[in-house]
Amino acid sequence: MTSHDGPSRYGHLDCNSPIAAWRFDRQVEECAAVAPETILDIGCGWGELLQRVTERVPGARAVGIDSDVELLERGRAGAARRGIADRVEFVEYQGSDWTEPADLVICIGAAHAFGTGPEAIAALYPLVKPGGRLVFGDGVWERVPTEAQLAAMWPGTGAGDFPLLPDLVDAAVEVGLRPLRVESIEQSEWDDFESEFLADKEVWLQQHPGDPRAAEIRAAADAHRAWWLRGHRGVLGFAYLTLGRAVAL
Ligand SMILES: C[S@@+](CC[C@H](N)C(=O)[O-])C[C@H]1O[C@@H](n2cnc3c(N)ncnc32)[C@H](O)[C@@H]1O
């Protein structure tokens, strides 16, 4: 990196969501085991899960949609590296506008494209073909946050932004999905994610302390660290639900 370069973007993250390697590997295994013919990832970013599952299921066709063109480009490069570019399409699109269903639908960390977690699951249900699966991941409160805790989080965070885990699962059941697996990450998975997210800035700052942009980048890193360590840490969890839709009668 030259002194003209700014910090990398998500350069230290394999996935843009908090997840341990062992949990991610299990998700890949379980998704591949049901051999989906079609896979859809809404808010895919660079679609690491989408790519890994497609790689494991010969003949599967996948579409990842996201509104961030730079992340989609990283996804295309990854698919080319894996030799699956002819079976994976990365499309710039608004998540809530997609209408083509798939056997396996993934939506991780992108519920806000639809609203709250329960609203996202209700909107995603019609995109899951009968007999198919939805792998959904998003924030859940570990406990109802106090006003003081909310004030230390990202500006504008409200108690209604995230559900409690049982309420999220109930919302899925209410729309007609069944929970095949419910998992909730460990604190270490959040800490790894936030550390690796901040590493873009921190590693750059270590190398460029005199750069004219350093003060602004340091302030952004400090603000983010405060939202994490003084705000959501221990209050906001992250759940992954593997949800099944029954076959057609
Ligand atoms: C936290 S990231 C998760 C990315 C990916 N699912 C993963 O787990 O690595 C959320 C993603 O949702 C995308 N996103 C946010 N709003 C969106 C929208 N309205 N339509 C499509 N993508 C959206 C962002 O660009 C970002 O890539």
Ligand as a Chemical Component Dictionary entry (heavy atoms), coordinates in Angstrom:
data_LIG
# 
_chem_comp.id                   LIG 
_chem_comp.type                 NON-POLYMER 
_chem_comp.pdbx_formal_charge   0 
_chem_comp.three_letter_code    LIG 
# 
loop_
_chem_comp_atom.comp_id 
_chem_comp_atom.atom_id 
_chem_comp_atom.alt_atom_id 
_chem_comp_atom.type_symbol 
_chem_comp_atom.charge 
_chem_comp_atom.model_Cartn_x 
_chem_comp_atom.model_Cartn_y 
_chem_comp_atom.model_Cartn_z 
_chem_comp_atom.pdbx_ordinal 
LIG C1  C1  C 0  -23.652 -6.607  6.879  1  
LIG S1  S1  S 1  -23.512 -6.762  5.143  2  
LIG C2  C2  C 0  -23.705 -8.514  4.966  3  
LIG C3  C3  C 0  -23.175 -9.035  3.677  4  
LIG C4  C4  C 0  -23.251 -10.550 3.466  5  
LIG N1  N1  N 0  -24.621 -11.029 3.573  6  
LIG C5  C5  C 0  -22.356 -11.293 4.413  7  
LIG O1  O1  O 0  -22.866 -11.877 5.379  8  
LIG O2  O2  O -1 -21.133 -11.292 4.212  9  
LIG C6  C6  C 0  -25.071 -6.144  4.550  10 
LIG C7  C7  C 0  -25.140 -6.051  3.032  11 
LIG O3  O3  O 0  -26.446 -5.644  2.654  12 
LIG C8  C8  C 0  -26.325 -4.763  1.550  13 
LIG N2  N2  N 0  -27.564 -3.977  1.452  14 
LIG C9  C9  C 0  -28.013 -3.044  2.323  15 
LIG N3  N3  N 0  -29.187 -2.544  1.912  16 
LIG C10 C10 C 0  -29.494 -3.180  0.746  17 
LIG C11 C11 C 0  -30.590 -3.110  -0.166 18 
LIG N4  N4  N 0  -31.617 -2.283  0.054  19 
LIG N5  N5  N 0  -30.580 -3.910  -1.251 20 
LIG C12 C12 C 0  -29.553 -4.758  -1.484 21 
LIG N6  N6  N 0  -28.483 -4.868  -0.654 22 
LIG C13 C13 C 0  -28.465 -4.094  0.451  23 
LIG C14 C14 C 0  -25.067 -3.969  1.838  24 
LIG O4  O4  O 0  -24.531 -3.366  0.689  25 
LIG C15 C15 C 0  -24.171 -5.039  2.427  26 
LIG O5  O5  O 0  -23.383 -5.658  1.451  27 
# 
loop_
_chem_comp_bond.comp_id 
_chem_comp_bond.atom_id_1 
_chem_comp_bond.atom_id_2 
_chem_comp_bond.value_order 
_chem_comp_bond.pdbx_ordinal 
LIG C1  S1  SING 1  
LIG S1  C2  SING 2  
LIG S1  C6  SING 3  
LIG C2  C3  SING 4  
LIG C3  C4  SING 5  
LIG C4  N1  SING 6  
LIG C4  C5  SING 7  
LIG C5  O1  DOUB 8  
LIG C5  O2  SING 9  
LIG C6  C7  SING 10 
LIG C7  O3  SING 11 
LIG C7  C15 SING 12 
LIG O3  C8  SING 13 
LIG C8  N2  SING 14 
LIG C8  C14 SING 15 
LIG N2  C9  SING 16 
LIG N2  C13 SING 17 
LIG C9  N3  DOUB 18 
LIG N3  C10 SING 19 
LIG C10 C11 SING 20 
LIG C10 C13 DOUB 21 
LIG C11 N4  SING 22 
LIG C11 N5  DOUB 23 
LIG N5  C12 SING 24 
LIG C12 N6  DOUB 25 
LIG N6  C13 SING 26 
LIG C14 O4  SING 27 
LIG C14 C15 SING 28 
LIG C15 O5  SING 29 
# 
